[in-house]
Amino acid sequence: MVGVKRVVDYNVRIRVKPDNTGVVTEGVKMSINPFDEIALEEALRIKEKGLADEVLAVSIGPSDTQQQLRTALAMGADRAILVKHDGYVEPLAVAKILKGVVEAEKPDIVILGKQAIDDDCNQTGQMLSALLGLSQATFASKLEIDGREAKVTREIDGGLQTIKVKLPFIMTTDLRLNQPRYASLPNIMKAKKKPLEEKTPADYSVDVAPRLKVVKTSEPPRRQAGVKVKSVSELVQKLKDEAGVI
């Protein structure tokens, strides 16, 4: 099972709404979160090795999220589930919904992107692991499956860490895990006939009411022009007087 999130495409320049209530999404190209594409690619490779029977793509969002799920189906997923909800869903609510899907579908491996590029929360995988009481292997850059065990290489601050976990488990993907494939035209056509089931948060008894309120969204201040100095002593003096770093 793979989590798929609909986000503003990473090539799009983000613009803040004039009333500072969020970012502009109307008329903006949307795509699968890049880390989720990596997760999907890894799931497809597991199936191609004969280690999985099917790949299920799951997403939470408005009706338009069908576009991203159809892309996932075109890449090779066998079927998809869309949990329809028009508003923002916080990571904990996402994890609770995914918990309901996992309990219904009983996958051996759940693969999620380590974070989404819109909110950068990096929480859902860890929360889902805690809710289900399953092992977690986060920030994965390599995966090897041997029977009912998996060896996962993780990206950590000090380098790499290799752990062993038993199936079923939750994994989140890092950038070096793989290079996602493109969907071919024949597969895009086939994807239109693949099953896409629609659900609601209520089907999993999940309250998605937000616990946090965004007060204001604003662009970061523009970088100020640099200043040229004539000598080292002048530089040191400016660092003391203006920057306050000395």
Order of alpha helices (4+ residues) and beta strands (2+ residues): beta-beta-beta-alpha-beta-alpha-beta-alpha-beta-alpha-beta-beta-beta-beta-alpha-beta-alpha
